[in-house]
Amino acid sequence: MTHTYKVIGMTCNNCKASIQKYLSELENVTKVGVNLEKGEVEISMTKHVSTEILKNAIPDKYQLSEKEDEMKLVPTETFNFEEKSKWQQLKPLFLILLYISVASVLLHHQDWNMQDIMLDFMGLFYIVFSFFKMLDLKGFPDSFRMYDPLAKRVPIYAKIYPFIESILGLMFLLRFQVEIALVATIIILGITTIGVTKTLLDKRAIRCACLGTALKLPMTEATFIENAIMLVMATILLINLL
């Protein structure tokens, strides 16, 4: 199937190449043809890709819409709405991390065992984050594939990722095969962090899938930091246990 979309914001051949590059990387997209003069892009797909996914795949300086909706597309200034600040957008993420941190500390307030605190933090982190991903198991893979290198190449990985997080969370909380869980964490989050870093460096405006699709979180430095915290904890714990 082939669909044609309007793209506002293209001014040169570099813009044309950029649009073609990002859209071609999407799963189920087989061919992308960009007409700079008409401001249009023609996309061939093996399976329908939603307009929302297409919009998220390209830098935010471009506006993509279905061709039949072009008359509805007007400059954002006419809407007179304020963009949410980064803090407002990321507030749910920070609150979740705060609750997980406080819970991990309170569980060990009598002995203050730092190793157990970190293990419980990692366990709760995985359980809570996998819960939000489970809310939309159908939509999560498409969002996750936007930036995770392994998910882009192995579609089934994106589908089972929430379950992997749940299993790792239980392993940490139950203290079951902790060394294996730590190694898995370093590998899995290491791969994801590479994708997050590339996305941030390319300045692509996409949705972060860390809390699934239930909460619309932008991809920001906060995603990199949360992954980095888990990677540091996993590395420290693995060194201590070996």
BELPECOR-V613531 format. One record per residue. PHI is phi in whole degrees, -180 to 180 (999 if undefined). Layout:
# BELPECOR-V613531
phi->{PHI;PHI}
This chain:
# BELPECOR-V613531
phi->{999;-129;-129;-113;-128;-88;-131;-99;119;-79;-126;-154;-68;-65;-63;-60;-65;-65;-60;-64;-64;-68;-72;-68;-78;-73;-67;76;-94;-104;-154;-130;-117;-110;-107;-65;-65;-85;69;-128;-134;-107;-120;-98;-133;-83;-146;-59;-110;-66;-61;-63;-66;-63;-62;-70;-79;-107;-55;-72;-78;-105;-118;-108;-149;-64;-58;-70;-98;-63;-72;-85;-82;-128;-56;-64;-62;-73;-84;54;-118;-95;-69;-69;-72;-59;-61;-64;-70;-97;-54;-59;-63;-65;-65;-63;-64;-65;-63;-63;-64;-64;-62;-63;-71;-64;-63;-130;-69;-86;-108;50;-82;-63;-65;-67;-62;-67;-64;-69;-60;-65;-64;-66;-56;-64;-63;-67;-68;-69;-57;-66;-68;-65;-65;-144;-66;-78;-87;-58;-55;-64;-68;-66;-69;-65;-138;-81;-60;-71;-64;-66;-92;-125;-53;-64;-62;-64;-74;-96;-56;-58;-72;-62;-62;-62;-64;-64;-61;-66;-62;-70;-68;-91;57;-105;48;-60;-60;-64;-64;-68;-63;-61;-63;-63;-70;-65;-72;-64;-64;-62;-64;-61;-65;-63;-61;-63;-63;-67;-67;-79;57;-85;-93;-128;-84;-82;-98;-61;-113;68;-108;-65;-111;-85;-104;-79;-77;-136;-61;-62;-64;-63;-66;-65;-67;-63;-61;-64;-66;-65;-59;-62;-66;-63;-65;-65;-64;-69;-85;-80}
